[in-house]
């Protein structure tokens, strides 16, 4: 595949992720959409690194960092979801404004 084709695929993945974040009411769906956005960014790093300078590994290093951040984000998000479900018995985003701090 050429760089242009890969960038088109990555933009579609990114657009699908943004659409999911903006339209989902379920928090798990929103987290999955955010992960899709992260994966699209990872693919872009790899594509540009391979296209511009195939001998460098900087794109892959950034991808490993993004994967670590995404794993931490997913862990924190799921922990929050468990606590929200325990409090409200629902994980729809409509109920979050009822939380008192």
N, C-alpha and C positions, 0 to 999 in steps of 0.2 A: 504494500500500500504506500502511496505517496504521502508526503507531509500534508498536502492540501486535504486529502481524503480523511486523514486522521484528525486534522483540526476541525473538519466539519462534524465528524462523529463526536469529538469532545465538546463542541459547542452544543450539539443536540443533547448530550448527557447533562451539560450544565443547565440548559434551558428546561429540561425535564425536572431537574432538581429544584430549580427556582420555582417552577410551576407547582411542584409538590409542597414546597414550604409555604407558598402563598395561599393555596387552596385547601390543604388538609386541615381537618378539625381534630383528628386523632394525633396525639403526641408521638406515638410510635411511628406513624407515617411521616411526621415532620422530621424525626430523627433519621429515618431512612433516607429522606430527601437530602438532608444535610450531608450524610455520608456519600450520597451520589455526587454532590457538588465537590466534596473532597477528592473523590476518585477521579473526577474529571480534571481537577487541578493536577493531580499526580500524573495522569496520562499526558497532560500538556508539558509538564516538566521533562518527562522522558522523551517525548517527541522532539521538543526543541533541542535538548541536549544531543540526541542522536543525529539530528539534522545539521546542527551548527558545528559541533566538534565531537565526533564519535569516540575519541580517546579519553575524554574527560568523564568523570563519574559524579560530577556535581549534581546533575539532575536526579540521579538515583539516591544520593545522600539527602537531598531535599524531600524526596518521596518517602524515605524511611522516617524522617522527622515528621512529615505530615501524617503518616500512618500511626506514629506514636501519639501525636496530638489527637487524632480521630479516635483512637482506642480510649484515651483518657476522657474525651468528651462523651463517648458512648457510655462509659462506666458511670460517670457523674450523672448523665441524663437518665440512665436506667435506675440509679439509686433514687433520684428525685421522683421518678415515676412511681416506684414502689411506695414511697412515702405519701405521695399524692393519692394513690389508689387506696392506701390504708385509711386515709382521712376521709375521702369523698366517695369511695366505691365506684369511681369513674375516672377516666383519663382524658376526657374531652377538654379542649382548651377553653371552653366557655366558663368553666368553673374556677379557673385560677384566680379571678379577681375577688373571690370570696375568702381567700386566705388572709389571715390576720398575722401581722408580724410582731 
